[in-house]
Amino acid sequence: MTADAAKPGSVGEDGSLELRNVVFAGSNEVFNIRIEDGHIAAISPSGDAAEYLCIPPLADLHVHANRAFTRPELRPRGLEDAVRNVARVFDAFSEEDYRRHAGLLIGAAYRHGTTRIRTHADIDASLELEAVAGSLRAGEEWSDRVDVQVVAFAASNCDPATADGREVLRSAIRLGAHYLGAAPAFCADQAASIDGILDLALELSVPVDLHLDEHLDPRRCFSEYLASAVIERGLEGRVTLSHACAVSSLTKGDRSRVIDKLAEAEITVIALPRTNLYLQDAGEHTPTLRGIAPVREMVAAGIQVRLASDNVQDAFYPYGDADLLGVAMDGILAARLDEPRALVFAVCDGRHAFSEGDSVDMVLLPGTRFDDVLADLPAQRWLVRSGVVTRAGD
């Protein structure tokens, strides 16, 4: 059978696309879907056995594309070690290197069916804006297939608490970056850095994605501070908290209070199981702490939780291939987030199914249950975009 013959769906004389025998995650009902003019015209019951699982577009909302596939020979023994290792990589990088590696990551993700990526582009005194410029160029090259958002990510010597740090971030937004980002833990005063970047977000009217609480020390947990600062500035719904590992180390009462505050601030939390499990509680001993945000409690509190790849074959995490379905499997193992709809929500940016009238963009996976898909991680995946079915990666 040729690849074209195996392609799901059939095109009618009127140009409509008919997808037969599909199921949605968490459901046993089998449907036929008719697509007209790039939208779902009808969803009707099918009397046949299911053939494909249908999910919304995969969105990897936290990656470091410009450093992907730079795996060093030395394995990091913790977060600080990884920061030192990546600095050695960047010492030799040019804008063209950042563009090339970002393109490698985007291509790998697209081959797995991901069509939306948010990548953090490093900024510090030595890098200037080369990583931002390279990441933006890579995004432009892939713009017909993948929606790429670039975060201007302030490294330790680009502190948003300082006037110089804020001016570099302004320059990155003027260059075309879509988000502001930072890692306040590497700055002199975490609270001041959080305040500085939120104030700049207000000034520039851009959203924020912060690396925060990427550790397991409850005494240094700043997630509650961030939530209060967001509410104080009226930035609800415009801030993302990536990592939040330290929230899991709080006492039950403190953890509940912080989670409720994050929910009140409408902060999206991105959990990153691969890198966090690899680096948190790392050392010569066998790790005994899980090192991941309390995902289940956050979902129960109404927080928008996402799962993402984070690092791919770089100084922080020397493995991975930007496959979000593999990351979803890690979410099951790391956080017991094993309800199919919750998992699809986490890797499809808050969607899990479709209704008549919806835009047609979707992913078709061979299988009848999401559990089966995660067990098999099928290599063959199909994208439906604007009424056209293509093999992921084509």
C-alpha positions in Angstrom: 0.0 0.0 0.0 1.4 3.4 -0.9 1.6 6.3 1.5 -1.1 8.1 -0.4 -3.4 5.1 -0.3 -3.0 4.8 3.5 -3.8 8.5 4.0 -6.9 8.9 6.3 -10.0 10.5 4.9 -11.6 10.9 1.5 -12.3 14.0 -0.6 -15.8 14.4 -2.0 -16.7 15.9 -5.4 -17.6 19.2 -3.6 -14.1 19.3 -2.1 -15.2 18.4 1.4 -13.1 16.0 3.5 -14.6 13.1 5.2 -12.7 11.5 8.2 -14.2 8.2 9.2 -14.1 6.2 12.4 -12.3 8.6 14.7 -12.5 8.8 18.5 -11.6 11.6 20.9 -9.4 11.1 24.0 -11.4 9.7 27.0 -14.3 8.6 24.9 -15.4 5.3 23.4 -17.8 6.9 20.9 -16.8 6.6 17.2 -17.5 9.4 14.8 -17.3 10.5 11.3 -16.2 14.1 10.7 -17.0 16.2 7.6 -14.8 19.2 6.9 -15.8 22.0 4.6 -13.9 25.3 3.9 -11.4 24.6 6.7 -14.1 24.0 9.4 -15.9 21.1 10.9 -19.3 21.0 9.1 -20.6 17.9 10.9 -19.7 15.3 13.5 -21.9 12.2 13.2 -21.9 8.7 14.9 -20.2 5.9 13.0 -21.3 2.4 13.0 -17.9 1.0 12.4 -14.9 0.3 14.6 -12.5 3.1 15.5 -9.4 3.5 13.4 -7.9 6.9 14.5 -7.6 8.9 17.7 -8.2 12.6 16.9 -6.6 15.3 19.1 -6.2 19.0 18.7 -2.9 20.5 17.5 0.1 19.6 19.7 1.7 22.7 21.3 5.1 22.5 22.9 5.1 25.7 25.0 8.5 25.5 26.7 11.6 24.6 24.7 15.1 25.9 24.3 15.4 25.5 20.6 18.5 27.6 20.0 20.6 25.3 22.2 19.0 21.9 21.2 21.2 19.1 19.8 24.3 20.6 21.4 24.8 17.6 23.8 28.1 17.9 25.6 30.3 15.0 26.6 30.0 15.9 30.3 26.7 15.0 32.0 25.4 17.6 34.4 25.3 16.8 38.1 22.7 19.4 38.8 21.1 22.6 37.6 24.1 24.8 38.4 26.4 22.4 36.6 24.2 22.5 33.5 24.3 26.3 33.6 28.1 26.2 33.5 28.1 23.7 30.7 25.8 25.6 28.4 27.9 28.8 28.9 30.8 26.9 27.3 28.6 26.1 24.3 27.4 29.7 23.8 30.9 31.1 24.0 31.4 29.7 20.5 28.0 30.3 19.0 27.0 32.9 16.4 23.5 34.0 15.3 23.8 31.5 12.5 24.5 28.7 15.0 21.4 29.7 17.0 19.3 29.7 13.9 20.5 26.3 12.8 20.0 24.6 16.1 16.5 26.2 16.5 15.6 24.9 13.1 16.7 21.4 14.0 14.5 21.4 17.1 11.5 22.9 15.2 11.9 20.2 12.5 12.1 17.4 15.0 9.0 18.6 16.8 7.1 19.0 13.5 8.0 15.4 12.5 6.2 14.3 15.7 3.1 16.3 14.8 3.7 19.5 16.8 2.6 22.7 15.0 3.1 25.3 17.8 6.3 26.0 19.7 7.3 28.6 22.3 11.1 28.8 22.6 13.2 30.7 25.1 16.1 32.6 23.5 18.9 33.4 25.9 20.0 37.0 26.4 23.0 38.1 28.5 25.8 40.6 28.3 28.0 38.5 26.0 25.2 37.0 23.8 23.4 40.3 23.2 20.5 39.5 20.9 22.0 36.9 18.7 20.0 34.0 20.1 16.8 36.0 19.8 17.6 36.9 16.2 18.6 33.4 15.3 15.5 31.9 16.8 13.3 34.5 15.0 14.9 33.6 11.7 14.3 29.9 12.3 10.7 30.6 13.1 10.3 32.5 9.9 11.7 29.6 7.9 9.2 27.3 9.4 6.2 29.7 9.5 4.2 27.9 6.8 4.2 24.7 9.0 4.8 25.7 12.6 3.7 28.7 14.7 6.9 29.7 16.6 6.8 32.1 19.5 10.1 33.5 20.9 10.6 34.4 24.5 13.3 37.0 25.2 14.9 35.0 28.1 17.0 37.1 30.4 20.0 35.1 31.7 21.7 35.8 35.1 23.7 38.9 33.9 20.6 40.4 32.2 18.7 41.2 35.4 15.2 42.7 34.8 15.6 44.5 38.2 18.3 46.7 36.6 17.8 49.5 34.0 20.4 47.9 31.7 18.6 44.6 31.9 15.2 46.1 31.1 16.7 48.0 28.1 18.1 44.8 26.6 14.7 43.2 27.0 13.0 46.1 25.3 15.4 45.8 22.4 14.5 42.1 22.1 10.8 42.9 21.9 11.5 45.6 19.3 13.4 43.0 17.3 10.3 40.7 17.3 10.3 38.6 20.4 6.8 37.7 21.5 7.2 37.1 25.3 9.4 38.4 28.1 11.2 35.7 30.2 13.7 35.4 33.0 15.1 33.1 35.6 15.0 35.2 38.8 16.7 32.6 40.9 20.0 33.5 39.2 19.6 37.2 40.0 20.7 39.0 43.1 17.2 39.7 44.4 14.4 37.3 43.1 11.6 39.6 44.2 13.1 42.6 42.5 13.6 40.7 39.3 10.0 39.5 39.3 8.8 43.0 39.9 11.1 44.4 37.2 9.9 42.0 34.5 6.2 42.4 35.4 6.5 46.1 35.3 8.2 45.9 31.9 5.4 43.6 30.7 2.9 46.3 31.6 4.9 48.9 29.8 5.3 46.9 26.6 1.9 45.1 26.7 3.5 41.7 26.2 3.0 38.4 28.1 5.5 36.9 30.5 6.9 33.3 30.9 9.1 33.0 33.9 11.4 30.1 35.0 10.7 30.0 38.7 11.2 27.7 41.6 13.3 25.3 39.6 14.5 23.7 42.9 13.2 21.8 45.9 13.9 24.2 48.8 10.6 25.4 50.4 12.4 28.3 52.0 13.1 29.8 48.6 9.7 29.3 47.0 8.6 32.5 45.1 5.5 31.2 43.3 3.1 32.9 45.8 5.1 36.1 45.5 4.7 36.0 41.8 0.9 35.4 42.0 0.5 38.3 44.4 2.5 40.6 42.1 0.5 39.6 39.1 -2.8 40.3 40.9 -1.4 43.7 42.1 -0.7 44.8 38.6 -3.8 43.4 37.0 -1.9 40.9 34.8 -4.2 38.0 35.5 -4.2 35.5 32.5 -1.0 37.0 31.0 1.7 35.2 33.0 3.1 31.7 32.7 5.1 30.0 35.5 7.5 27.3 34.2 8.8 24.6 36.5 7.3 25.4 40.0 9.1 22.4 41.4 9.5 24.0 44.8 5.7 24.2 45.3 5.7 20.4 45.6 8.1 20.6 48.6 5.8 22.8 50.7 3.8 21.5 53.5 0.2 20.5 52.6 -1.3 23.6 54.0 1.2 26.0 52.4 1.0 24.1 49.1 -2.8 24.5 49.0 -2.5 28.2 49.8 0.0 28.8 47.0 -2.0 26.8 44.5 -5.1 28.7 45.3 -3.2 32.0 44.8 -1.8 30.9 41.5 -5.4 30.0 40.4 -6.6 33.4 41.5 -3.9 35.1 39.4 -4.9 32.9 36.4 -1.3 31.9 36.0 -0.6 29.0 33.6 1.8 26.5 34.9 4.1 24.5 32.6 5.5 21.3 34.2 8.7 19.9 32.6 9.0 16.3 33.7 12.1 15.3 31.7 14.6 18.0 32.7 13.2 18.4 36.2 13.3 14.7 37.0 16.8 14.5 35.5 18.3 17.5 37.4 16.4 17.9 40.6 17.9 16.1 43.6 20.7 15.1 41.3 24.2 14.0 42.6 26.1 10.9 43.3 23.1 9.4 45.1 20.0 7.9 43.7 17.4 10.8 43.6 14.7 10.4 46.2 12.6 13.5 45.4 10.5 13.7 42.2 11.3 17.3 41.4 8.1 18.3 39.6 5.3 20.7 40.2 2.2 19.3 42.1 0.3 18.9 38.8 -2.7 16.9 40.0 -3.5 19.4 42.7 -3.1 22.3 40.3 -5.5 20.8 37.8 -8.0 20.2 40.6 -7.7 23.8 41.5 -8.6 25.0 38.0 -5.1 26.0 37.0 -4.2 25.7 33.3 -1.4 23.1 33.4 0.7 22.3 30.4 3.5 19.7 29.8 6.4 20.6 27.5 9.8 19.2 26.3 12.1 21.9 27.8 15.6 20.8 26.9 16.4 18.4 24.0 19.9 16.9 23.8 21.7 19.8 25.4 23.7 20.7 28.5 20.6 20.5 30.7 19.1 17.2 29.4 21.2 15.1 27.0 18.3 13.0 25.8 14.9 13.5 24.2 13.6 14.2 20.7 10.9 16.9 21.1 8.0 14.3 21.0 5.2 15.7 23.1 3.5 12.3 23.2 6.6 11.0 25.0 6.5 13.9 27.3 2.8 13.1 28.1 3.9 9.6 29.1 6.5 11.2 31.4 3.7 13.2 32.9 2.0 10.0 33.8 5.1 8.5 35.4 6.2 11.7 37.2 2.9 13.2 38.3 0.3 10.4 37.9 -1.5 12.7 35.5 -3.1 9.7 33.8 -6.6 10.9 32.9 -6.6 11.0 29.1 -8.5 14.3 28.7 -6.2 16.0 31.2 -3.2 14.8 29.4 -4.5 15.9 26.0 -5.3 19.3 27.6 -1.7 19.5 28.8 -0.1 18.9 25.4 -2.7 20.6 23.2 -2.9 24.0 25.0 -6.1 23.4 26.8 -8.2 21.5 24.2 -9.1 17.9 24.0 -11.9 17.4 21.5 -13.9 19.2 18.7 -17.3 20.6 18.0 -19.1 21.5 14.8 -17.9 24.9 13.5 -14.4 24.5 15.0 -11.3 25.2 12.9 -10.2 22.0 11.4 -6.6 21.8 12.6 -6.0 18.4 14.2 -3.7 15.4 14.6 -4.8 11.9 13.7 -3.0 9.0 15.4 -3.4 5.3 14.6 -5.2 3.7 17.5 -8.4 3.7 19.4 -7.4 4.9 22.9 -4.9 7.5 24.1 -3.4 4.9 26.4 -2.6 2.8 23.4 -1.1 5.7 21.5 1.2 6.5 24.5 2.2 2.9 24.8 3.1 2.6 21.1 4.2 6.2 20.3 3.4 5.6 16.6 5.8 6.9 14.1 3.1 7.6 11.5 1.0 10.6 12.5 -1.2 12.8 10.3 -2.0 16.5 10.3 -5.2 17.9 9.1 -4.9 21.6 8.3 -7.3 23.8 6.2 -9.0 20.6 5.0 -5.9 18.9 3.8 -4.4 15.7 5.3 -0.6 15.4 5.3 1.9 13.1 7.0 3.5 14.8 10.0 6.9 16.1 8.8 6.1 16.4 5.1 
